[in-house]
Amino acid sequence: MPVLDTKPALPHPKVNMYLTAIVEEEQDGFVSLCPELDIASQGATVEEAADNLREAVELFLESADPSEIASRLKTRVFVTHFEARVGAA
């Protein structure tokens, strides 16, 4: 669930959204995904992929219409593990 953190005493207060970054290794680098907003990016390292995702999310939040943000924002995202059976039964 995204958590909002506001900082008072600024003429235009900034709000921090705490979102999820899922980073997956691919053949030629890393792909990152923010499941709350369905935004993806990539980079040569885990850190670069996460930084590029942050930048993509910030650009989206700065330029998108508030109604588009509201329609895309998922407030309940769960990341978990599960076991799957492989092979003949």
N, C-alpha and C positions, 0 to 999 in steps of 0.2 A: 504494500500500500504506500503510495507516495506520501512523504511527510513534508509539510511546508514549514519553513523557518524564516520569519520576517525579522528584519533589523530596523528598529525605530530611529527617529531623528534624522532622516534623510529627506530632502525635498521630494524625491521620487524613490521611495523605498524599493530595494531589490528584494526579491523573494527567491529562496533557494528551494528547488524541488529535488528530493532524493529519489532517484530512479535506479532501475536495474540495468546492468550491462552484462550481457552474456557474450563471451569471447570464445571463438572456435578457431582452431588452427586449420588452415587449408594448405594446399600444396605450395603456394607461393606467398604465404603471409597469414594474416589473421583477419577474421570477419567479426564485427561486433554488432550486437542487436540490443536495442532498448525495447523490450516487449510492451511496456506501458503505452508507448506512442507508435509502435511498429516502424521504427526508424533504424536503418542499418548504415554501417560504414566499414572501413577496412584500414589496415596498416601493416607495416613490415614487422612490427613487434606487438606484443600484447598491450604495452603502454601506448604506443602510437595508435592502435586500433581504438582503444578506450578514449584517448584524447580526441581523435577524429570524430568519434561518436558524440562526445560531449559538445563539440563544436557544431555538429549537424543538428543536434537537439536544440541548442541555444539559438541557432539561426532559424530553425522552424518556429520556435516559441516567439521569437521577435517579429517574424513576418506573417505568421498564419493568423487568420481570422479567429477570434475567440470561440466562435461556434465550431470551427474545424478542430481546434484543440480539444474542446469539450467532447466532441463526437469520437475522437480517436483515443482519448485518455482512458486507459483501463486502470481502475483504482485497486483491483485485487489481482495481483500476479503472484503465482506460486512457482518456485523452482524446487524440484525434488528429484529423487532418484528412484528407479524401480528396477526389478529384476525381470529379465525376459528369457524364456527357454529357447535354446538354439539347437537345431539338429532334429533327427528323427525321434519320434515319440515312442 
